[in-house]
């Protein structure tokens, strides 16, 4: 029961854009996150919801717009699960998200290059 409570608490923090922006600014020691505001964050979890039901309920995917010209945006993946034993399949879930993000970005790039040729 304690794990479900912790999972719900973390999911509440990550689901709320203002709290997630505060988390990035205050707890992640990466300079490009220091200026992130709630309006810079978009929940992309539904876009990646074709994973199994358990993953969809506990995983959060956010697209974060940054003020850096070198890095205009990043994707943040939060697998919110407290477990009493090591779950080696988590690596596969993260790999799947990374693959889907690359495919999404590739499709956007191809769509952009096609529309500029016309």
One Martini backbone bead per residue (centre of mass of N, CA, C, O) as a GRO file, in nm:
protein
  118
    1UNK     BB    1   0.056   0.063  -0.019
    2UNK     BB    2   0.296   0.265  -0.003
    3UNK     BB    3   0.362   0.262  -0.307
    4UNK     BB    4   0.097   0.391  -0.409
    5UNK     BB    5   0.135   0.657  -0.257
    6UNK     BB    6   0.404   0.739  -0.386
    7UNK     BB    7   0.315   0.725  -0.676
    8UNK     BB    8   0.092   0.942  -0.650
    9UNK     BB    9   0.277   1.173  -0.559
   10UNK     BB   10   0.465   1.178  -0.806
   11UNK     BB   11   0.243   1.205  -1.020
   12UNK     BB   12   0.144   1.480  -0.922
   13UNK     BB   13   0.405   1.634  -0.975
   14UNK     BB   14   0.442   1.549  -1.284
   15UNK     BB   15   0.149   1.646  -1.383
   16UNK     BB   16   0.231   1.923  -1.282
   17UNK     BB   17   0.373   2.184  -1.441
   18UNK     BB   18   0.470   2.362  -1.206
   19UNK     BB   19   0.612   2.135  -1.043
   20UNK     BB   20   0.794   2.035  -1.272
   21UNK     BB   21   0.945   2.300  -1.315
   22UNK     BB   22   1.054   2.316  -1.028
   23UNK     BB   23   1.210   2.053  -1.038
   24UNK     BB   24   1.401   2.133  -1.269
   25UNK     BB   25   1.518   2.395  -1.140
   26UNK     BB   26   1.591   2.272  -0.831
   27UNK     BB   27   1.693   1.942  -0.889
   28UNK     BB   28   1.829   1.996  -1.165
   29UNK     BB   29   2.178   2.017  -1.270
   30UNK     BB   30   2.077   2.202  -1.534
   31UNK     BB   31   2.095   2.498  -1.688
   32UNK     BB   32   1.849   2.485  -1.904
   33UNK     BB   33   1.628   2.460  -1.651
   34UNK     BB   34   1.627   2.749  -1.501
   35UNK     BB   35   1.381   2.877  -1.713
   36UNK     BB   36   1.150   2.699  -1.657
   37UNK     BB   37   0.803   2.681  -1.732
   38UNK     BB   38   0.487   2.569  -1.746
   39UNK     BB   39   0.446   2.669  -2.054
   40UNK     BB   40   0.696   2.468  -2.156
   41UNK     BB   41   0.490   2.230  -2.101
   42UNK     BB   42   0.410   1.903  -2.246
   43UNK     BB   43   0.193   1.648  -2.261
   44UNK     BB   44   0.283   1.312  -2.419
   45UNK     BB   45   0.161   1.042  -2.312
   46UNK     BB   46  -0.069   0.976  -2.522
   47UNK     BB   47   0.129   0.935  -2.767
   48UNK     BB   48   0.258   0.671  -2.584
   49UNK     BB   49  -0.009   0.465  -2.521
   50UNK     BB   50   0.076   0.172  -2.663
   51UNK     BB   51   0.144   0.056  -2.425
   52UNK     BB   52   0.097  -0.103  -2.174
   53UNK     BB   53  -0.119  -0.037  -1.924
   54UNK     BB   54   0.082  -0.003  -1.691
   55UNK     BB   55   0.263   0.209  -1.825
   56UNK     BB   56   0.047   0.425  -1.886
   57UNK     BB   57  -0.032   0.481  -1.579
   58UNK     BB   58   0.289   0.553  -1.475
   59UNK     BB   59   0.378   0.714  -1.721
   60UNK     BB   60   0.577   1.008  -1.818
   61UNK     BB   61   0.556   1.253  -2.088
   62UNK     BB   62   0.765   1.535  -2.169
   63UNK     BB   63   0.770   1.849  -2.326
   64UNK     BB   64   1.052   2.080  -2.329
   65UNK     BB   65   1.092   2.411  -2.353
   66UNK     BB   66   1.373   2.607  -2.442
   67UNK     BB   67   1.603   2.893  -2.440
   68UNK     BB   68   1.796   2.737  -2.610
   69UNK     BB   69   1.939   2.735  -2.927
   70UNK     BB   70   2.078   2.444  -2.910
   71UNK     BB   71   1.817   2.352  -2.713
   72UNK     BB   72   1.482   2.372  -2.769
   73UNK     BB   73   1.423   2.060  -2.675
   74UNK     BB   74   1.281   1.811  -2.450
   75UNK     BB   75   1.253   1.489  -2.313
   76UNK     BB   76   1.059   1.355  -2.040
   77UNK     BB   77   1.098   1.056  -1.843
   78UNK     BB   78   0.859   0.901  -1.613
   79UNK     BB   79   0.900   0.622  -1.397
   80UNK     BB   80   0.642   0.566  -1.165
   81UNK     BB   81   0.798   0.332  -0.942
   82UNK     BB   82   0.774   0.141  -0.661
   83UNK     BB   83   1.007  -0.115  -0.563
   84UNK     BB   84   1.127  -0.415  -0.400
   85UNK     BB   85   1.245  -0.487  -0.682
   86UNK     BB   86   1.414  -0.552  -0.954
   87UNK     BB   87   1.334  -0.419  -1.285
   88UNK     BB   88   1.464  -0.511  -1.595
   89UNK     BB   89   1.229  -0.396  -1.794
   90UNK     BB   90   1.275  -0.087  -1.786
   91UNK     BB   91   1.476  -0.064  -2.016
   92UNK     BB   92   1.269  -0.133  -2.236
   93UNK     BB   93   1.082   0.107  -2.190
   94UNK     BB   94   1.286   0.329  -2.242
   95UNK     BB   95   1.361   0.236  -2.527
   96UNK     BB   96   1.082   0.275  -2.646
   97UNK     BB   97   1.062   0.578  -2.600
   98UNK     BB   98   1.311   0.661  -2.760
   99UNK     BB   99   1.216   0.545  -3.026
  100UNK     BB  100   0.951   0.714  -3.046
  101UNK     BB  101   1.086   0.989  -3.039
  102UNK     BB  102   1.258   0.956  -3.291
  103UNK     BB  103   1.018   0.901  -3.482
  104UNK     BB  104   0.878   1.170  -3.435
  105UNK     BB  105   1.114   1.353  -3.524
  106UNK     BB  106   1.145   1.235  -3.806
  107UNK     BB  107   0.861   1.303  -3.908
  108UNK     BB  108   0.891   1.609  -3.870
  109UNK     BB  109   1.135   1.644  -4.056
  110UNK     BB  110   1.005   1.528  -4.314
  111UNK     BB  111   0.766   1.723  -4.319
  112UNK     BB  112   0.936   1.982  -4.335
  113UNK     BB  113   1.100   1.914  -4.596
  114UNK     BB  114   0.851   1.877  -4.781
  115UNK     BB  115   0.720   2.166  -4.739
  116UNK     BB  116   0.981   2.329  -4.846
  117UNK     BB  117   0.973   2.210  -5.151
  118UNK     BB  118   0.687   2.345  -5.245
   0.00000   0.00000   0.00000
